[in-house]
């Protein structure tokens, strides 16, 4: 990692070194196998939980490590440098499941839901996208009907990270169909993991104290281009009874919760993208130093050196943008524009860098024998998840125009 002295203190460096050593020793040897089998890495997840990675930014009173957002960025980057499917397990747990509970939840909700999320006792997720609404989140059709002491929720979510393995989900539902974005609320909804036997065997991913809500179930598992070991599925809600106390934030103000969560999630995705790109550059530096053509290592050729230089420059810029956005958010400063800029730039840089890495490896880059083809596949979703590149440009433009009007 490039020197980031403006943002990193000694404890950040120690965390980086610890996670890097763990990723190289425990994840690198199994990453290819999990990608090929498309199986969720339960064993690796258990090891990451034992290392405390799921609770990095959360207060110690809720079982977290009491660290900051930059620490989470470091963890995501270092894990993604080796394998993005493992990094998104921690990233989604922190930014999409735990953080909204920590920032918006009641004390009771934090005790009941944040504690098992921070420890990895339960895995969690975030449900906004639906089959008929993605970028236009205001077009969601999941409905929550107020029944006094509970809400009755019906609908379907899709592209949900941890959709099958997870047990705690923050879901969006319409509570006032006449109010558009101002009629959406956020709810904590629970179910059992899809692999209860394995979770119980490992002591990871299942919280016995949680009560599954009847009617809340896992739908189809989605097959993907990349992040193959990450569990991505549909969620189905059929007359799910959700107690009023599971409402997160105020009724009809859930969109604020989700927008705030997405701002943090975009910084997280940027960190994943930086890590993927760094891993591809690392692999390319090794390969071009070992591969010989015309009597010398190919990194002696100026054309190769130019490509490596461009890759490193893009990564450096993306990393600086990502850490700056994280610093703004953890400092309580406005960061919507910077989060979108970091996500936009880092994701597109990751795509460019991984394509270049495949090219530098020649025919071997197109082979599954080398990790760069997996990194290229894994990079693509960073341009789509947490808002596409096109949505990021819209957000950035809106923020620019707001500042002009001000």
C-alpha positions in Angstrom: 0.0 0.0 0.0 1.3 3.5 -0.9 2.1 5.7 2.0 -1.0 7.5 3.3 0.5 9.3 6.2 -2.2 11.9 6.2 -4.8 9.3 7.0 -3.0 6.4 8.7 -1.8 6.1 12.2 0.3 3.3 13.8 -2.7 1.2 14.7 -3.9 1.4 11.0 -0.5 0.1 9.8 -0.7 -2.8 12.4 -4.2 -3.7 11.2 -3.1 -3.6 7.6 -0.2 -5.9 8.2 -2.3 -8.3 10.2 -5.0 -8.6 7.6 -2.5 -8.8 4.8 -0.7 -11.7 6.5 -4.1 -13.4 7.2 -5.3 -13.0 3.6 -2.1 -14.4 2.1 -2.0 -17.3 4.5 -5.7 -18.3 4.8 -7.5 -16.9 1.8 -5.1 -17.0 -1.1 -4.7 -20.8 -1.1 -8.5 -21.4 -1.3 -9.8 -18.4 -3.4 -9.6 -20.3 -6.7 -11.4 -23.3 -5.3 -14.3 -21.3 -3.9 -14.6 -19.3 -7.1 -14.8 -22.6 -9.2 -17.2 -24.3 -6.8 -19.4 -21.2 -6.2 -19.7 -22.3 -2.6 -20.0 -19.9 0.3 -16.7 -20.0 2.3 -18.0 -20.9 5.7 -14.6 -21.9 7.1 -12.9 -18.7 6.0 -15.8 -16.7 7.4 -15.4 -18.3 10.8 -11.7 -17.4 10.7 -12.4 -13.8 9.8 -15.0 -13.6 12.7 -12.4 -15.0 15.1 -10.0 -12.2 14.0 -12.7 -9.7 14.8 -13.1 -8.3 11.3 -16.9 -8.1 11.3 -16.9 -5.7 14.2 -14.0 -3.4 13.2 -15.9 0.0 13.3 -18.5 -0.7 15.9 -18.4 0.4 19.6 -16.8 -2.0 22.0 -20.0 -2.0 24.1 -21.7 -3.8 21.2 -19.0 -6.3 20.6 -17.0 -4.3 18.1 -13.3 -3.3 18.0 -14.1 0.4 18.4 -12.0 1.4 15.4 -12.9 3.9 12.6 -14.1 3.8 9.0 -10.6 4.0 7.6 -9.9 0.8 9.5 -12.8 -0.8 7.6 -11.5 0.5 4.3 -8.1 -1.1 5.1 -9.7 -4.5 5.8 -11.8 -4.4 2.6 -8.8 -3.4 0.5 -6.5 -6.0 1.9 -9.0 -8.9 1.6 -10.0 -7.8 -1.9 -6.3 -7.7 -2.9 -6.5 -11.5 -2.5 -10.2 -12.4 -3.2 -13.2 -10.1 -3.6 -15.7 -12.8 -2.5 -14.1 -12.8 0.9 -13.8 -9.0 1.1 -17.5 -8.5 0.3 -18.5 -10.8 3.1 -16.9 -8.4 5.6 -17.8 -5.3 3.6 -21.5 -6.1 3.4 -21.7 -7.2 7.0 -20.2 -3.9 8.1 -21.5 -1.3 5.7 -24.9 -2.7 4.7 -26.1 -4.6 7.8 -24.3 -3.3 10.9 -23.7 0.4 10.1 -27.3 1.4 9.6 -28.2 -0.3 12.9 -25.3 1.5 14.6 -26.2 4.9 13.1 -30.0 4.8 13.1 -31.0 2.0 15.5 -32.4 2.2 19.0 -30.5 1.0 22.0 -32.6 -2.1 22.1 -32.0 -2.8 18.3 -28.3 -2.4 18.8 -28.2 -4.9 21.7 -30.4 -7.4 19.8 -29.0 -7.1 16.3 -25.7 -5.2 16.1 -24.1 -7.4 18.8 -24.5 -10.7 16.7 -23.5 -8.9 13.5 -20.3 -7.5 15.0 -19.2 -10.9 16.3 -20.3 -12.8 13.2 -22.7 -14.9 15.3 -25.2 -13.9 12.6 -24.6 -12.7 9.0 -26.7 -9.8 7.7 -27.7 -7.9 4.6 -29.5 -5.0 3.1 -32.6 -5.2 0.9 -33.4 -2.3 -1.4 -33.2 -3.7 -5.0 -36.3 -5.5 -6.4 -36.9 -7.3 -9.7 -38.7 -4.2 -11.0 -36.7 -1.4 -9.3 -32.9 -1.0 -9.2 -31.5 2.5 -9.9 -35.1 3.8 -9.4 -35.4 2.8 -5.8 -38.6 4.9 -5.5 -40.3 2.4 -7.8 -40.2 -0.4 -5.2 -43.4 -2.5 -4.8 -42.7 -4.2 -1.4 -45.5 -3.0 0.9 -45.7 -2.7 4.7 -49.2 -2.3 6.1 -49.6 -0.8 9.5 -51.6 -3.1 11.8 -51.1 -1.2 15.1 -48.5 -3.2 17.0 -46.9 -4.7 13.9 -46.5 -4.2 10.2 -47.6 -6.8 7.6 -44.9 -6.9 4.8 -45.3 -8.4 1.4 -42.8 -8.2 -1.5 -39.6 -9.5 -3.1 -36.0 -8.3 -3.0 -33.2 -9.4 -5.3 -29.4 -9.2 -5.7 -29.1 -9.5 -1.9 -25.6 -10.3 -0.6 -25.9 -12.9 2.1 -29.5 -13.5 1.0 -29.3 -17.2 1.8 -26.7 -17.5 4.5 -27.8 -14.3 6.4 -30.2 -14.0 9.3 -30.6 -10.2 9.9 -31.7 -7.9 7.1 -32.5 -4.2 6.9 -35.3 -4.0 4.3 -37.1 -1.1 2.6 -40.8 -1.2 2.3 -43.5 1.3 1.2 -45.6 2.5 4.2 -47.3 5.4 2.3 -48.0 4.6 -1.4 -49.0 8.2 -2.0 -45.8 9.9 -0.9 -43.1 8.5 -3.2 -39.6 8.6 -1.5 -41.2 10.1 1.6 -43.4 7.1 2.1 -40.6 4.5 2.5 -39.6 2.9 5.8 -36.8 0.7 7.0 -37.4 -2.5 8.9 -35.2 -5.2 10.6 -36.4 -8.6 9.5 -35.0 -12.0 10.5 -34.9 -15.6 9.2 -32.7 -18.6 9.6 -29.6 -19.2 7.6 -30.0 -21.6 4.6 -27.2 -23.8 5.9 -28.2 -24.2 9.6 -26.3 -27.4 10.1 -23.0 -26.0 8.8 -23.4 -22.8 10.8 -24.1 -24.7 14.1 -21.2 -27.0 13.4 -18.8 -24.0 13.1 -20.4 -21.8 15.7 -20.6 -19.0 13.1 -23.4 -17.5 11.1 -26.4 -18.5 13.3 -27.8 -16.7 16.3 -29.9 -19.0 18.5 -31.5 -16.0 20.3 -33.1 -14.6 17.1 -36.6 -15.6 16.2 -37.2 -16.3 12.5 -40.2 -14.4 11.1 -42.7 -16.8 9.4 -43.2 -15.9 5.7 -39.7 -14.5 5.3 -37.7 -16.8 3.1 -34.8 -17.2 0.7 -35.5 -17.3 -3.0 -33.5 -18.2 -6.0 -29.7 -18.2 -5.8 -28.2 -16.0 -8.5 -25.3 -17.2 -10.7 -22.9 -14.4 -11.5 -20.0 -13.4 -13.6 -17.8 -12.8 -10.6 -17.8 -12.8 -6.8 -18.8 -16.4 -7.2 -18.2 -17.4 -3.6 -20.4 -14.6 -2.3 -23.9 -15.7 -1.5 -26.4 -13.6 -3.6 -30.1 -14.5 -3.7 -33.6 -13.3 -3.8 -35.6 -12.7 -0.6 -39.4 -13.3 -0.4 -41.8 -11.8 2.1 -45.3 -13.2 2.3 -47.5 -11.8 5.1 -44.4 -11.3 7.3 -45.4 -9.9 10.7 -42.7 -7.4 11.8 -43.1 -5.8 15.2 -43.3 -2.0 15.4 -40.1 -1.9 17.4 -38.2 -3.3 14.4 -38.8 0.0 12.5 -35.4 1.7 12.0 -35.7 5.4 12.2 -39.0 7.2 11.8 -41.9 5.9 9.8 -41.9 7.1 6.2 -38.3 8.4 6.7 -36.5 5.2 5.7 -35.2 6.7 2.5 -32.9 8.8 4.6 -31.6 5.7 6.3 -31.0 4.0 2.9 -29.3 7.0 1.3 -27.0 7.4 4.2 -26.2 3.6 4.1 -25.5 3.9 0.4 -23.1 6.8 0.9 -21.1 4.6 3.3 -21.5 1.6 1.0 -20.0 3.4 -1.9 -16.9 4.1 0.1 -16.8 0.4 0.9 -17.2 -0.6 -2.8 -14.4 1.8 -3.7 -12.2 0.0 -1.2 -13.0 -3.3 -2.7 -12.2 -1.9 -6.1 -8.8 -0.6 -5.0 -8.0 -3.9 -3.5 -8.9 -5.9 -6.6 -6.8 -3.5 -8.7 -3.8 -3.7 -6.4 -4.0 -7.5 -6.5 -4.0 -7.4 -10.3 -1.0 -5.0 -10.3 0.9 -7.2 -7.8 0.3 -10.3 -10.0 1.4 -8.4 -13.1 4.6 -7.1 -11.5 5.5 -10.7 -10.5 4.6 -12.1 -13.9 6.3 -9.5 -16.1 9.5 -9.9 -14.0 9.5 -13.7 -14.5 8.3 -14.0 -18.1 11.0 -13.8 -20.7 10.7 -13.0 -24.4 13.4 -12.0 -26.8 16.1 -12.9 -24.3 14.9 -10.7 -21.3 12.2 -10.3 -18.8 9.3 -8.5 -20.4 9.2 -5.8 -17.8 12.4 -4.5 -19.4 10.4 -3.4 -22.4 9.2 0.3 -22.4 5.7 -0.6 -23.6 5.3 -2.9 -20.6 6.7 -0.3 -18.2 4.3 2.3 -19.5 1.3 0.0 -18.9 2.5 -0.9 -15.3 3.0 2.8 -14.6 -0.5 3.7 -15.7 -2.0 0.9 -13.6 -0.1 2.1 -10.5 -1.1 5.7 -11.1 -4.8 4.9 -11.4 -4.7 2.8 -8.2 -2.9 5.5 -6.3 -5.5 8.1 -7.3 -8.4 5.8 -6.5 -6.9 5.0 -3.1 -6.4 8.6 -2.2 -10.0 9.4 -3.2 -11.3 6.5 -1.2 -9.4 7.3 2.0 -10.4 10.9 1.8 -14.1 10.1 1.4 -13.8 7.7 4.4 -12.0 10.4 6.5 -14.8 12.9 5.6 -17.5 10.5 6.7 -15.9 9.4 9.9 -15.3 13.1 10.7 -19.0 13.9 10.3 -18.4 16.1 7.3 -20.4 16.2 4.1 -19.2 13.4 1.8 -22.0 12.4 -0.6 -20.2 13.8 -3.6 -16.8 12.5 -2.5 -18.2 9.0 -1.8 -19.7 8.9 -5.3 -16.5 10.2 -6.9 -14.4 7.6 -5.1 -16.8 4.8 -6.0 -17.0 5.9 -9.7 -13.2 6.4 -10.1 -12.1 3.4 -8.2 -14.5 1.0 -9.9 -13.6 2.1 -13.4 -9.9 2.1 -12.5 -10.3 -1.5 -11.2 -11.9 -2.5 -14.5 -9.2 -0.8 -16.5 -6.3 -2.2 -14.4 -7.6 -5.8 -14.4 -8.1 -5.8 -18.2 -4.5 -4.5 -18.5 -3.4 -7.3 -16.1 -5.0 -9.9 -18.3 -3.3 -8.4 -21.4 0.1 -8.3 -19.7 -0.2 -12.0 -18.9 -0.9 -12.8 -22.5 -2.6 -16.2 -23.1 -2.0 -17.1 -19.5 -4.1 -14.1 -18.4 -7.1 -15.8 -20.2 -6.5 -19.0 -18.3 -7.9 -19.8 -14.9 -4.5 -21.0 -13.9 -3.7 -17.4 -13.0 -5.8 -15.2 -10.7 -6.1 -12.1 -13.0 -9.0 -13.4 -15.0 -10.9 -13.8 -11.7 -9.9 -10.3 -10.7 -11.2 -9.0 -14.0 -14.6 -10.7 -13.5 -14.7 -9.6 -9.8 -14.0 -5.9 -10.8 -17.0 -5.5 -13.0 -19.6 -5.6 -10.3 -17.9 -2.6 -8.6 -19.2 -0.5 -11.5 -22.7 -1.7 -10.8 -23.3 -2.4 -7.1 -24.3 0.5 -4.7 -25.4 2.5 -7.7 -24.1 2.2 -11.3 -21.4 4.5 -12.7 -24.2 6.4 -14.4 -26.0 6.9 -11.1 -22.8 8.1 -9.5 -22.4 10.7 -12.2 -26.0 11.9 -11.6 -25.3 12.2 -7.8 -22.0 14.1 -8.4 -23.7 16.5 -10.9 -26.6 17.2 -8.4 -24.1 18.0 -5.7 -22.2 20.3 -8.0 -25.3 22.1 -9.0 -26.4 22.5 -5.4 -23.1 24.1 -4.5 -23.6 26.5 -7.5 -27.0 27.5 -6.4 -25.7 28.0 -2.8 
